[in-house]
Amino acid sequence: MITSVTAESINITEKSQEFDLDPSIIENSPVIQQWIKEIPDVADKIVHEPSFRTRYRFGYSQFPSNNNSGGFFIGVEDVFIGNTPLTFSANYNSDLSNSSNPKNERLSVGGNVQYYVFPLGNYVNFAPMIGYKYMETNGYNTGGVNLGFKMAFALSPQGAADIFFTQSFVSPSSNDEVGITQINVGYAITKNLRLSTEIGWQNSIKQKDSQVSVGFEWMP
């Protein structure tokens, strides 16, 4: 251990003289130490290292358009499929009422895949999406192909803070078509845990619905 520490100290001293830096600056900077050992491939990191992370979500939902009934949601966002820009997302959302009136019931379940067009390290990204969604709300139900897109705005890298905007259409071009707009804002309170808020609107020929959710997101 003494030999290792001594060798490390000698290396820091040598590098501080080489780069004309105070040894304490190098010792307290992991970034400088990394660059001294090996210059990273910045271009490759921008392409393959995402500015956002996979998020496992759970929390409480309020449905203003369903007599302000309360419910819950669970889901996962942007599970990366291999070393590619392709991700998978899934969610389940339901009210908690025991009412026998079907107009007060709310259910939504589905899954999508997204393909991010720009390098994953970008602070702004765009992803076309396709999947399946089934929903029950205000006495009617529908399900089918879910087509749309997602916009990612990484305000701070690696999930510290970001905004996601999603626009999609369930059963597009049919009589049961439903347009879904969602805005999700997340802010990290620890390295792995975030607070999140989501506002959503559903617009169909039969009904306009709204939803507000507050919860937590776990980032592995």
Secondary structure, DSSP 8 states (H G I E B T S, - for coil): -HHHHHHHHHHHHHHHHHTT--HHHHHT-HHHHHHHH----HHHHHHHS-SS--EEEEEEEEETTTTTEEEEEEEEEEEE-SSSSEEEEEEEEEE----S-GGG-EEEEEEEEEE--S-TT-SEEEEEEEEEEEEEETTEEEEEEEEEEEEEEEEEGGGTEEEEEEEEEESTTSTT-EEEEEEEEEEESSSSEEEEEEEEEEEESS-EEEEEEEEEEE--
